[in-house]
């Protein structure tokens, strides 16, 4: 089953390849702008299509994007935990 999913993703990537693409380093440089645009209601995918395309093709960058998006949304809603709370949750310490 996993091989089938990998094959489908590979075929998808072949057919969605563009003449101009960005690599992971370039995505990293543009990611915070992309996330800020999304959180503020702007059409980030339309305005930065190369970022959206890279996120669709790169699972590692997509995971980073999801994490950053969640943090920015929590911060925008004033629900971001304090550093001490985060450390306790991550490390399990008092």
C-alpha positions as a LaTeX table, in Angstrom:
\begin{tabular}{lrrr}
\hline
Residue & $x$ (\AA) & $y$ (\AA) & $z$ (\AA) \\
\hline
Unk1 & 0.00 & 0.00 & 0.00 \\
Unk2 & 2.81 & 2.41 & 0.87 \\
Unk3 & 4.48 & 1.80 & $-2.47$ \\
Unk4 & 1.25 & 2.70 & $-4.25$ \\
Unk5 & 1.01 & 6.00 & $-2.33$ \\
Unk6 & 4.64 & 6.82 & $-3.06$ \\
Unk7 & 4.09 & 6.06 & $-6.74$ \\
Unk8 & 0.98 & 8.27 & $-6.87$ \\
Unk9 & 2.89 & 11.12 & $-5.21$ \\
Unk10 & 5.78 & 10.67 & $-7.62$ \\
Unk11 & 3.45 & 10.80 & $-10.65$ \\
Unk12 & 1.70 & 13.85 & $-9.18$ \\
Unk13 & 5.04 & 15.61 & $-8.74$ \\
Unk14 & 6.04 & 14.87 & $-12.32$ \\
Unk15 & 2.87 & 16.36 & $-13.73$ \\
Unk16 & 2.85 & 19.40 & $-11.46$ \\
Unk17 & 6.49 & 20.34 & $-12.02$ \\
Unk18 & 6.85 & 23.92 & $-13.19$ \\
Unk19 & 9.55 & 25.67 & $-15.19$ \\
Unk20 & 10.39 & 27.76 & $-12.15$ \\
Unk21 & 10.44 & 26.12 & $-8.75$ \\
Unk22 & 11.94 & 26.90 & $-5.37$ \\
Unk23 & 14.04 & 24.63 & $-3.21$ \\
Unk24 & 13.69 & 24.02 & 0.53 \\
Unk25 & 16.07 & 26.86 & 1.39 \\
Unk26 & 14.11 & 29.35 & $-0.68$ \\
Unk27 & 10.87 & 28.10 & 0.84 \\
Unk28 & 12.29 & 28.59 & 4.32 \\
Unk29 & 13.04 & 32.23 & 3.46 \\
Unk30 & 9.48 & 32.86 & 2.21 \\
Unk31 & 7.53 & 30.70 & 4.66 \\
Unk32 & 6.88 & 33.25 & 7.39 \\
Unk33 & 5.58 & 35.75 & 4.82 \\
Unk34 & 3.33 & 33.06 & 3.34 \\
Unk35 & 1.94 & 32.08 & 6.75 \\
Unk36 & 1.39 & 35.71 & 7.78 \\
Unk37 & $-0.52$ & 36.30 & 4.56 \\
Unk38 & $-2.72$ & 33.27 & 5.16 \\
Unk39 & $-3.47$ & 34.20 & 8.77 \\
Unk40 & $-4.36$ & 37.76 & 7.75 \\
Unk41 & $-6.80$ & 36.48 & 5.12 \\
Unk42 & $-4.75$ & 37.28 & 2.02 \\
Unk43 & $-4.61$ & 34.85 & $-0.88$ \\
Unk44 & $-1.13$ & 33.53 & $-0.14$ \\
Unk45 & $-1.36$ & 30.64 & $-2.60$ \\
Unk46 & $-2.27$ & 33.00 & $-5.43$ \\
Unk47 & 0.29 & 35.65 & $-4.49$ \\
Unk48 & 3.13 & 33.19 & $-3.81$ \\
Unk49 & 2.34 & 30.20 & $-6.07$ \\
Unk50 & 5.88 & 28.82 & $-5.94$ \\
Unk51 & 5.60 & 28.45 & $-2.17$ \\
Unk52 & 2.27 & 26.62 & $-2.44$ \\
Unk53 & 3.65 & 24.32 & $-5.12$ \\
Unk54 & 6.71 & 23.44 & $-3.06$ \\
Unk55 & 4.53 & 22.70 & $-0.02$ \\
Unk56 & 2.41 & 20.35 & $-2.12$ \\
Unk57 & 5.49 & 18.45 & $-3.25$ \\
Unk58 & 7.70 & 18.39 & $-0.16$ \\
Unk59 & 6.36 & 16.58 & 2.93 \\
Unk60 & 9.13 & 17.88 & 5.18 \\
Unk61 & 8.44 & 21.51 & 4.31 \\
Unk62 & 4.69 & 20.92 & 4.53 \\
Unk63 & 5.18 & 19.66 & 8.09 \\
Unk64 & 7.21 & 22.75 & 8.98 \\
Unk65 & 4.52 & 24.94 & 7.40 \\
Unk66 & 1.76 & 23.29 & 9.43 \\
Unk67 & 3.70 & 23.78 & 12.67 \\
Unk68 & 4.45 & 27.44 & 11.93 \\
Unk69 & 0.86 & 28.08 & 10.86 \\
Unk70 & $-0.44$ & 26.63 & 14.13 \\
Unk71 & 1.96 & 28.76 & 16.19 \\
Unk72 & 1.03 & 31.94 & 14.34 \\
Unk73 & $-2.69$ & 31.21 & 14.68 \\
Unk74 & $-2.33$ & 30.57 & 18.41 \\
Unk75 & $-0.38$ & 33.79 & 18.76 \\
Unk76 & $-2.99$ & 35.75 & 16.78 \\
Unk77 & $-5.69$ & 34.39 & 19.09 \\
Unk78 & $-3.54$ & 35.20 & 22.14 \\
Unk79 & $-3.53$ & 31.51 & 23.05 \\
Unk80 & 0.18 & 30.83 & 22.68 \\
Unk81 & 1.45 & 29.18 & 25.87 \\
Unk82 & 4.19 & 30.82 & 27.91 \\
Unk83 & 7.72 & 29.51 & 27.41 \\
Unk84 & 7.69 & 27.79 & 30.82 \\
Unk85 & 4.47 & 25.97 & 29.93 \\
Unk86 & 5.93 & 24.85 & 26.61 \\
Unk87 & 9.11 & 23.59 & 28.24 \\
Unk88 & 7.11 & 21.67 & 30.81 \\
Unk89 & 4.91 & 20.14 & 28.11 \\
Unk90 & 7.91 & 19.21 & 25.97 \\
Unk91 & 10.28 & 18.06 & 28.68 \\
Unk92 & 7.76 & 16.95 & 31.29 \\
Unk93 & 9.46 & 18.94 & 34.03 \\
Unk94 & 8.23 & 21.29 & 36.71 \\
\hline
\end{tabular}
